[in-house]
Each structure stands twice: as C-alpha cells, then as structure tokens.
Amino acid sequence: MTHKINRRNLFAVSAGAASLVAMPSVLRAQTFPNRPIELVVGFAAGGGTDVMARVIALFLEKELGGSVVVNNKPGASGEIALAYVANAQPDGHVIGTSNIPGLLSLPIERKTQFKLSDFQLLANIVNDPSAFSVEANSPIKDLAGLVKVAKEKPGSISYGSTGAGTDDHMALVMFEEVAGVKLNHIPFRGGGPLGIALLGKQIDVAGLNVGEAMPHSTGLRIIAQAGPKRSPFVPNTPTLVEAGFNVEMGSERGLLAPKGLPPAVAKKLEEAIHKVAMDPQFSEKLRQQFLEIYYLRGDEWNARLTKQEAEYRKLWERRPWGGQ
C-alpha cells in the first residue's frame, strides 16, 4: 500500500527533522558553561594582555553564570597559547586572548601550529598603542636622541619586545625601515619581564605598550607612541607619525575560540562579551589599567584582519623580520 506525500506534509517532515538536528546545539547553549571556562593568555602574568584577561574574566563570570579561569601559557611570542586554543575541543570551554599583529605575523614569518582560519573570532576588546620607553635616567631623552645614536652607532642600542612578530617588534621593524636605523632586538616572554628589564637598565629601550608602561611611569619615560593619535594617558608624548615617521602600531586584544563552535554557544559567548564591553564599570576598570575600549564584533574584526594579513605579507616581502 502506497501513501502520497504532498508538499505540506513534506515540509512538515523536513522542518521536524531540522528541529531535531538543531536541538543538541540549543541544549548545549542552555547548559553552557557546565564547567569552568579556560581563558588562555600567551604571555607572562603582569603584562597588558594578562591584565585585560583578568578583568574581563570577572565580568564574563557574571554574564555567563560560571567561573572563568585565566591560564598563562607564555612562550614563542604567543604561539604556544594560540596553538593550544586552536587544537582545543570547540565547545566554548576553552577560549583565548588574541594579540594583533602576532595572530597574523607569526604564520607569515615561520611555520606555526595555527593560522587565522583555525579560529572563530568572538570580538576585539581593546587597542593598546605601542610605545618606545626608556629608563627615567636614560641619556636618551627623546625620539630624536634615539635616532641620532642609532645612526651614529648602528646596532648599539638594545630594544626589548615581548617577542618576534608581536606589535612591539613590528613597531621596531617598521620604525627601522622608515628611519633608516638599526637597533639590537631582544625578545622577552611578556610585558612584565620586559618592564623589569628596562627598569633594571638591562636594555636601553622597551617596546612596552602605553598600558604596560604607565604603571611604571615614575621609573621610565615614554618618548614616542605609535597610535593613530595621542593616547589620553600620555597626551604630551608625540606619536611616531607626528615625529615624521609613518608608523602606526598597537596591540589589539580580543577573544577567540577554536573553529567549529556550536552556533548557539558562539552566540551566547558573543552576546556576553558584548554586554561586558558595553558595561561602564568594565570600561572604568580598563581605564584604571590605562586601557581604552576598542570593540569590534567578530565578523567585522575578521574581515579587517584578513585585509591586514595581506598588508603584512607585503611587508614581509620587502623586509622579512623573522626572529631578529
């Protein structure tokens, strides 16, 4: 005996099947998080990324109704942490901080365990301008003094960064190109160790971000900042562009997850992060850490980074930076 299935019945059957497929994702979102969320940071404790992560973890806990634990995995300019996140189970319980340009520059300069397309970008949160800082009693008083010595004695000035391919290092690469100078690059495992080295006079110049340098403002002096405009935290310090060097660089810090999150879980995370970013109390907490909100949704952030990646590849062709 045969049965005729009309369009209406067929549609009802298809809709029912689709709802069954979607149900697990919805249920996962309803129970998410069902264990602590691991927020992975690719640099040592005490740096700008670590500070941001610990602040956002507190606010995310309130929005998600579960604990968020910061896990520092420093090393290889952030690659260790990014690879860990990229290879994690995509269920929302492991997310990571991202640092631009490292997320883009590291796979260009060497073979890495991740690439941009391995991640689901959730949102960018802040942009902390790169800056050149010297110890308070340094004979280098300003940017002009730095350029003068660098030209007279190429390679004699030591410049510390948080690792090859990070914003601190990329600011140096771009600065050396436009200024026609050569500094001695020394990588560190994070902003905390880098700041200690500068204050201890182990290096001449540190590529600390504004937010990393300001807590030590009595012991160091920011001689230039690489933001598109002057930071409100150091309004009397000129940008590199103002000084005649066409260099803009900063550490964009956001949150990402492994590719393949269940849509409902991704939505829950994205909505929670958006609420945190729009929370005046969160903005104030960041301001106390000398950080400014620079929020971008995951999709628009991804589109911009794809374009930026192409620009870095052109820079690599002109001036490969590698681990120098």
DRENKEPA-261330 format. One record per residue (C-alpha): residue in three letters; x, y, z. Coordinates in Angstrom, 2 decimals. Layout:
<recs>
[rec 'Ala'; [X; Y; Z]],
...
</recs>
This chain:
<recs>
[rec 'Met'; [0.00; 0.00; 0.00]],
[rec 'Thr'; [1.49; 3.36; -1.03]],
[rec 'His'; [0.99; 6.76; 0.52]],
[rec 'Lys'; [1.08; 10.09; -1.23]],
[rec 'Ile'; [3.13; 12.82; 0.43]],
[rec 'Asn'; [2.05; 16.29; -0.56]],
[rec 'Arg'; [4.21; 19.40; -0.29]],
[rec 'Arg'; [2.68; 20.44; 3.01]],
[rec 'Asn'; [3.43; 17.09; 4.63]],
[rec 'Leu'; [6.93; 17.01; 3.16]],
[rec 'Phe'; [7.62; 20.48; 4.55]],
[rec 'Ala'; [6.39; 19.42; 7.99]],
[rec 'Val'; [8.64; 16.35; 7.96]],
[rec 'Ser'; [11.67; 18.43; 6.86]],
[rec 'Ala'; [11.03; 21.09; 9.50]],
[rec 'Gly'; [10.72; 18.43; 12.17]],
[rec 'Ala'; [13.99; 16.82; 11.14]],
[rec 'Ala'; [15.75; 20.21; 11.14]],
[rec 'Ser'; [14.50; 20.94; 14.64]],
[rec 'Leu'; [15.90; 17.63; 15.84]],
[rec 'Val'; [19.30; 18.46; 14.36]],
[rec 'Ala'; [19.29; 21.93; 15.91]],
[rec 'Met'; [18.14; 20.71; 19.31]],
[rec 'Pro'; [21.56; 19.48; 20.58]],
[rec 'Ser'; [23.10; 22.91; 19.90]],
[rec 'Val'; [20.26; 24.66; 21.73]],
[rec 'Leu'; [20.58; 22.29; 24.67]],
[rec 'Arg'; [24.33; 22.84; 24.77]],
[rec 'Ala'; [23.77; 26.59; 24.94]],
[rec 'Gln'; [21.23; 26.16; 27.75]],
[rec 'Thr'; [23.69; 24.15; 29.84]],
[rec 'Phe'; [26.79; 26.12; 28.80]],
[rec 'Pro'; [29.03; 26.57; 30.66]],
[rec 'Asn'; [28.84; 23.29; 32.55]],
[rec 'Arg'; [32.43; 23.53; 33.82]],
[rec 'Pro'; [34.99; 26.35; 34.28]],
[rec 'Ile'; [35.90; 28.25; 31.12]],
[rec 'Glu'; [39.63; 28.40; 30.47]],
[rec 'Leu'; [40.79; 31.81; 29.22]],
[rec 'Val'; [44.27; 31.28; 27.75]],
[rec 'Val'; [46.85; 34.09; 27.69]],
[rec 'Gly'; [50.01; 33.76; 25.59]],
[rec 'Phe'; [52.20; 35.95; 27.76]],
[rec 'Ala'; [53.52; 36.00; 31.31]],
[rec 'Ala'; [51.46; 37.42; 34.16]],
[rec 'Gly'; [51.69; 41.16; 34.67]],
[rec 'Gly'; [51.64; 42.29; 31.03]],
[rec 'Gly'; [48.90; 44.21; 29.27]],
[rec 'Thr'; [47.18; 41.14; 27.81]],
[rec 'Asp'; [47.19; 39.38; 31.16]],
[rec 'Val'; [45.72; 42.43; 32.90]],
[rec 'Met'; [42.90; 42.69; 30.34]],
[rec 'Ala'; [42.17; 38.97; 30.57]],
[rec 'Arg'; [41.83; 39.02; 34.36]],
[rec 'Val'; [39.46; 41.98; 34.25]],
[rec 'Ile'; [37.26; 40.53; 31.53]],
[rec 'Ala'; [37.21; 37.13; 33.26]],
[rec 'Leu'; [35.49; 38.66; 36.28]],
[rec 'Phe'; [32.81; 40.32; 34.18]],
[rec 'Leu'; [32.27; 37.28; 31.95]],
[rec 'Glu'; [31.62; 35.16; 35.03]],
[rec 'Lys'; [28.72; 37.43; 35.91]],
[rec 'Glu'; [27.24; 37.31; 32.39]],
[rec 'Leu'; [27.70; 33.56; 31.83]],
[rec 'Gly'; [26.95; 32.36; 35.34]],
[rec 'Gly'; [30.08; 30.21; 35.57]],
[rec 'Ser'; [33.72; 30.56; 36.52]],
[rec 'Val'; [36.36; 31.81; 34.07]],
[rec 'Val'; [39.94; 30.84; 34.90]],
[rec 'Val'; [42.93; 32.63; 33.34]],
[rec 'Asn'; [45.66; 30.24; 32.21]],
[rec 'Asn'; [49.01; 31.79; 31.23]],
[rec 'Lys'; [50.92; 29.85; 28.57]],
[rec 'Pro'; [53.81; 32.16; 27.64]],
[rec 'Gly'; [56.39; 31.42; 25.00]],
[rec 'Ala'; [57.15; 31.65; 21.27]],
[rec 'Ser'; [55.64; 35.15; 21.03]],
[rec 'Gly'; [52.20; 33.80; 21.90]],
[rec 'Glu'; [52.26; 30.81; 19.56]],
[rec 'Ile'; [52.10; 28.21; 22.34]],
[rec 'Ala'; [48.83; 29.61; 23.67]],
[rec 'Leu'; [47.26; 30.16; 20.24]],
[rec 'Ala'; [48.10; 26.60; 19.16]],
[rec 'Tyr'; [46.59; 25.30; 22.40]],
[rec 'Val'; [43.33; 27.14; 21.71]],
[rec 'Ala'; [43.24; 26.17; 18.02]],
[rec 'Asn'; [43.51; 22.48; 18.93]],
[rec 'Ala'; [41.06; 22.56; 21.85]],
[rec 'Gln'; [37.62; 20.96; 21.78]],
[rec 'Pro'; [35.31; 23.55; 20.16]],
[rec 'Asp'; [32.66; 23.57; 22.86]],
[rec 'Gly'; [33.25; 27.05; 24.29]],
[rec 'His'; [35.06; 25.94; 27.43]],
[rec 'Val'; [38.48; 26.93; 26.05]],
[rec 'Ile'; [38.82; 30.44; 24.66]],
[rec 'Gly'; [41.88; 32.60; 24.28]],
[rec 'Thr'; [43.15; 36.12; 24.09]],
[rec 'Ser'; [44.47; 37.23; 20.74]],
[rec 'Asn'; [47.12; 39.81; 20.06]],
[rec 'Ile'; [47.33; 41.62; 16.79]],
[rec 'Pro'; [49.65; 41.60; 14.93]],
[rec 'Gly'; [51.01; 38.32; 16.38]],
[rec 'Leu'; [47.97; 36.32; 15.29]],
[rec 'Leu'; [48.74; 37.40; 11.70]],
[rec 'Ser'; [52.50; 37.90; 11.68]],
[rec 'Leu'; [53.64; 34.64; 13.27]],
[rec 'Pro'; [52.29; 32.34; 10.50]],
[rec 'Ile'; [53.96; 34.66; 7.94]],
[rec 'Glu'; [57.42; 34.55; 9.50]],
[rec 'Arg'; [57.52; 30.82; 10.26]],
[rec 'Lys'; [55.60; 27.56; 10.17]],
[rec 'Thr'; [53.18; 27.70; 13.09]],
[rec 'Gln'; [50.67; 25.30; 14.60]],
[rec 'Phe'; [47.81; 27.64; 13.73]],
[rec 'Lys'; [46.53; 30.11; 11.14]],
[rec 'Leu'; [43.83; 32.77; 11.22]],
[rec 'Ser'; [41.21; 30.45; 9.72]],
[rec 'Asp'; [41.66; 27.97; 12.61]],
[rec 'Phe'; [39.81; 30.35; 14.93]],
[rec 'Gln'; [36.35; 31.73; 15.45]],
[rec 'Leu'; [36.86; 35.38; 16.34]],
[rec 'Leu'; [34.47; 36.42; 19.11]],
[rec 'Ala'; [35.27; 40.14; 19.50]],
[rec 'Asn'; [38.11; 42.60; 19.80]],
[rec 'Ile'; [38.11; 44.44; 23.13]],
[rec 'Val'; [40.94; 46.98; 23.33]],
[rec 'Asn'; [43.72; 48.59; 21.32]],
[rec 'Asp'; [46.78; 49.45; 23.41]],
[rec 'Pro'; [49.20; 51.64; 21.38]],
[rec 'Ser'; [52.79; 50.53; 21.06]],
[rec 'Ala'; [55.28; 52.92; 22.62]],
[rec 'Phe'; [59.03; 53.40; 22.97]],
[rec 'Ser'; [60.08; 53.78; 26.60]],
[rec 'Val'; [63.42; 54.38; 28.29]],
[rec 'Glu'; [64.51; 54.23; 31.92]],
[rec 'Ala'; [63.86; 57.53; 33.72]],
[rec 'Asn'; [67.56; 58.49; 33.92]],
[rec 'Ser'; [68.49; 57.28; 30.45]],
[rec 'Pro'; [70.76; 59.56; 28.40]],
[rec 'Ile'; [68.22; 59.06; 25.58]],
[rec 'Lys'; [65.86; 61.94; 26.27]],
[rec 'Asp'; [63.58; 61.82; 23.25]],
[rec 'Leu'; [62.97; 60.17; 19.89]],
[rec 'Ala'; [65.40; 62.48; 18.11]],
[rec 'Gly'; [68.11; 61.44; 20.56]],
[rec 'Leu'; [67.35; 57.78; 19.91]],
[rec 'Val'; [67.60; 58.24; 16.14]],
[rec 'Lys'; [70.85; 60.20; 16.49]],
[rec 'Val'; [72.63; 57.49; 18.50]],
[rec 'Ala'; [71.18; 54.72; 16.33]],
[rec 'Lys'; [72.59; 56.34; 13.20]],
[rec 'Glu'; [75.97; 57.08; 14.77]],
[rec 'Lys'; [76.34; 53.56; 16.22]],
[rec 'Pro'; [74.12; 51.09; 14.32]],
[rec 'Gly'; [73.07; 48.13; 16.44]],
[rec 'Ser'; [74.44; 49.61; 19.67]],
[rec 'Ile'; [71.02; 50.39; 21.20]],
[rec 'Ser'; [69.21; 47.40; 22.67]],
[rec 'Tyr'; [65.45; 47.27; 22.13]],
[rec 'Gly'; [63.32; 44.82; 24.09]],
[rec 'Ser'; [59.99; 43.45; 22.88]],
[rec 'Thr'; [57.53; 40.78; 24.00]],
[rec 'Gly'; [58.72; 38.53; 21.17]],
[rec 'Ala'; [59.34; 38.32; 17.43]],
[rec 'Gly'; [56.23; 39.16; 15.44]],
[rec 'Thr'; [54.45; 40.94; 18.31]],
[rec 'Asp'; [53.28; 44.53; 17.99]],
[rec 'Asp'; [56.33; 45.73; 19.94]],
[rec 'His'; [58.63; 44.00; 17.47]],
[rec 'Met'; [56.63; 45.00; 14.39]],
[rec 'Ala'; [56.72; 48.63; 15.53]],
[rec 'Leu'; [60.52; 48.33; 15.62]],
[rec 'Val'; [60.66; 46.69; 12.17]],
[rec 'Met'; [58.55; 49.44; 10.63]],
[rec 'Phe'; [60.43; 52.17; 12.51]],
[rec 'Glu'; [63.82; 50.87; 11.37]],
[rec 'Glu'; [62.56; 50.85; 7.78]],
[rec 'Val'; [61.30; 54.45; 7.71]],
[rec 'Ala'; [64.00; 55.93; 9.98]],
[rec 'Gly'; [66.91; 54.17; 8.29]],
[rec 'Val'; [68.35; 52.86; 11.57]],
[rec 'Lys'; [69.25; 49.52; 13.12]],
[rec 'Leu'; [68.63; 48.57; 16.77]],
[rec 'Asn'; [69.56; 45.37; 18.60]],
[rec 'His'; [66.31; 43.45; 19.14]],
[rec 'Ile'; [66.00; 41.39; 22.34]],
[rec 'Pro'; [62.78; 39.35; 22.85]],
[rec 'Phe'; [61.16; 38.70; 26.26]],
[rec 'Arg'; [58.30; 36.43; 27.37]],
[rec 'Gly'; [55.86; 39.21; 28.19]],
[rec 'Gly'; [55.35; 42.83; 29.20]],
[rec 'Gly'; [56.04; 42.08; 32.88]],
[rec 'Pro'; [59.59; 40.69; 32.38]],
[rec 'Leu'; [60.24; 43.35; 29.72]],
[rec 'Gly'; [59.33; 46.19; 32.11]],
[rec 'Ile'; [61.56; 44.73; 34.83]],
[rec 'Ala'; [64.47; 44.53; 32.40]],
[rec 'Leu'; [64.06; 48.18; 31.40]],
[rec 'Leu'; [63.79; 49.42; 34.99]],
[rec 'Gly'; [66.87; 47.34; 35.83]],
[rec 'Lys'; [68.77; 49.02; 32.97]],
[rec 'Gln'; [69.36; 45.69; 31.23]],
[rec 'Ile'; [68.12; 47.19; 27.95]],
[rec 'Asp'; [68.13; 50.72; 26.52]],
[rec 'Val'; [64.62; 50.90; 25.04]],
[rec 'Ala'; [61.48; 48.85; 25.65]],
[rec 'Gly'; [58.61; 48.41; 23.22]],
[rec 'Leu'; [56.08; 48.46; 26.03]],
[rec 'Asn'; [52.52; 49.36; 25.18]],
[rec 'Val'; [51.13; 52.51; 26.79]],
[rec 'Gly'; [49.01; 50.43; 29.18]],
[rec 'Glu'; [52.08; 48.42; 30.21]],
[rec 'Ala'; [54.36; 51.42; 30.63]],
[rec 'Met'; [52.05; 53.72; 32.59]],
[rec 'Pro'; [52.05; 51.72; 35.87]],
[rec 'His'; [55.85; 52.29; 35.94]],
[rec 'Ser'; [55.69; 55.95; 34.89]],
[rec 'Thr'; [57.88; 57.11; 37.80]],
[rec 'Gly'; [60.68; 54.78; 36.73]],
[rec 'Leu'; [60.54; 55.19; 32.98]],
[rec 'Arg'; [59.81; 57.76; 30.31]],
[rec 'Ile'; [57.72; 57.21; 27.17]],
[rec 'Ile'; [59.48; 59.01; 24.32]],
[rec 'Ala'; [57.07; 58.10; 21.49]],
[rec 'Gln'; [53.77; 56.33; 20.95]],
[rec 'Ala'; [52.66; 54.52; 17.81]],
[rec 'Gly'; [48.89; 55.03; 17.97]],
[rec 'Pro'; [46.93; 56.86; 15.24]],
[rec 'Lys'; [46.50; 59.70; 17.72]],
[rec 'Arg'; [47.90; 60.64; 21.11]],
[rec 'Ser'; [46.74; 58.43; 23.94]],
[rec 'Pro'; [44.74; 60.29; 26.61]],
[rec 'Phe'; [47.07; 58.68; 29.16]],
[rec 'Val'; [50.17; 60.36; 27.69]],
[rec 'Pro'; [48.79; 63.46; 25.94]],
[rec 'Asn'; [52.15; 65.25; 25.95]],
[rec 'Thr'; [54.02; 62.48; 24.16]],
[rec 'Pro'; [54.04; 62.74; 20.35]],
[rec 'Thr'; [53.07; 59.91; 18.03]],
[rec 'Leu'; [55.64; 58.49; 15.63]],
[rec 'Val'; [53.63; 59.97; 12.76]],
[rec 'Glu'; [53.80; 63.42; 14.36]],
[rec 'Ala'; [57.57; 63.00; 14.67]],
[rec 'Gly'; [57.83; 62.33; 10.94]],
[rec 'Phe'; [57.88; 58.53; 10.96]],
[rec 'Asn'; [54.89; 56.89; 9.25]],
[rec 'Val'; [54.39; 54.08; 11.76]],
[rec 'Glu'; [51.13; 53.11; 13.44]],
[rec 'Met'; [51.04; 50.03; 15.62]],
[rec 'Gly'; [49.23; 48.78; 18.68]],
[rec 'Ser'; [48.26; 45.62; 20.46]],
[rec 'Glu'; [44.68; 44.83; 19.53]],
[rec 'Arg'; [43.47; 42.39; 22.15]],
[rec 'Gly'; [40.36; 40.35; 21.75]],
[rec 'Leu'; [38.88; 36.94; 22.38]],
[rec 'Leu'; [38.76; 33.94; 20.07]],
[rec 'Ala'; [37.79; 30.27; 20.18]],
[rec 'Pro'; [38.57; 27.14; 18.20]],
[rec 'Lys'; [36.82; 26.96; 14.85]],
[rec 'Gly'; [33.59; 24.98; 14.91]],
[rec 'Leu'; [31.75; 26.25; 18.00]],
[rec 'Pro'; [28.08; 25.19; 18.12]],
[rec 'Pro'; [26.19; 28.25; 16.79]],
[rec 'Ala'; [24.12; 28.67; 19.94]],
[rec 'Val'; [27.22; 28.52; 22.16]],
[rec 'Ala'; [29.03; 31.02; 19.93]],
[rec 'Lys'; [26.04; 33.36; 20.13]],
[rec 'Lys'; [25.93; 33.08; 23.91]],
[rec 'Leu'; [29.64; 33.91; 24.19]],
[rec 'Glu'; [29.42; 36.79; 21.72]],
[rec 'Glu'; [26.42; 38.31; 23.48]],
[rec 'Ala'; [28.11; 38.01; 26.87]],
[rec 'Ile'; [31.30; 39.66; 25.59]],
[rec 'His'; [29.28; 42.47; 24.00]],
[rec 'Lys'; [27.48; 43.14; 27.28]],
[rec 'Val'; [30.80; 43.23; 29.11]],
[rec 'Ala'; [32.35; 45.62; 26.57]],
[rec 'Met'; [29.36; 47.98; 26.89]],
[rec 'Asp'; [29.39; 47.90; 30.69]],
[rec 'Pro'; [30.56; 51.30; 32.06]],
[rec 'Gln'; [32.06; 49.55; 35.09]],
[rec 'Phe'; [34.18; 47.38; 32.78]],
[rec 'Ser'; [35.34; 50.45; 30.84]],
[rec 'Glu'; [36.30; 52.12; 34.10]],
[rec 'Lys'; [38.24; 49.05; 35.24]],
[rec 'Leu'; [40.18; 49.10; 31.99]],
[rec 'Arg'; [40.77; 52.83; 32.25]],
[rec 'Gln'; [42.33; 52.23; 35.65]],
[rec 'Gln'; [44.73; 49.89; 33.85]],
[rec 'Phe'; [45.41; 52.59; 31.21]],
[rec 'Leu'; [43.47; 50.74; 28.52]],
[rec 'Glu'; [40.84; 52.06; 26.11]],
[rec 'Ile'; [37.87; 50.09; 24.76]],
[rec 'Tyr'; [38.09; 49.31; 21.04]],
[rec 'Tyr'; [35.20; 46.90; 20.49]],
[rec 'Leu'; [34.66; 45.12; 17.18]],
[rec 'Arg'; [32.22; 42.27; 16.53]],
[rec 'Gly'; [33.81; 39.03; 15.48]],
[rec 'Asp'; [32.66; 39.19; 11.85]],
[rec 'Glu'; [33.82; 42.75; 11.21]],
[rec 'Trp'; [37.05; 42.08; 13.07]],
[rec 'Asn'; [37.71; 39.02; 10.90]],
[rec 'Ala'; [37.12; 40.99; 7.70]],
[rec 'Arg'; [39.57; 43.67; 8.77]],
[rec 'Leu'; [42.22; 41.18; 9.86]],
[rec 'Thr'; [42.01; 39.34; 6.55]],
[rec 'Lys'; [42.86; 42.59; 4.78]],
[rec 'Gln'; [45.59; 43.41; 7.31]],
[rec 'Glu'; [47.18; 40.00; 6.86]],
[rec 'Ala'; [47.71; 40.75; 3.17]],
[rec 'Glu'; [49.45; 44.01; 4.10]],
[rec 'Tyr'; [51.82; 42.20; 6.46]],
[rec 'Arg'; [52.69; 39.73; 3.73]],
[rec 'Lys'; [53.75; 42.65; 1.53]],
[rec 'Leu'; [55.90; 43.99; 4.39]],
[rec 'Trp'; [57.47; 40.54; 4.75]],
[rec 'Glu'; [58.39; 40.57; 1.06]],
[rec 'Arg'; [60.07; 43.96; 1.48]],
[rec 'Arg'; [61.70; 43.34; 4.82]],
[rec 'Pro'; [61.45; 39.87; 6.36]],
[rec 'Trp'; [61.67; 40.30; 10.11]],
[rec 'Gly'; [61.94; 36.69; 11.31]],
[rec 'Gly'; [63.30; 36.26; 14.83]],
[rec 'Gln'; [65.61; 39.26; 14.64]],
</recs>
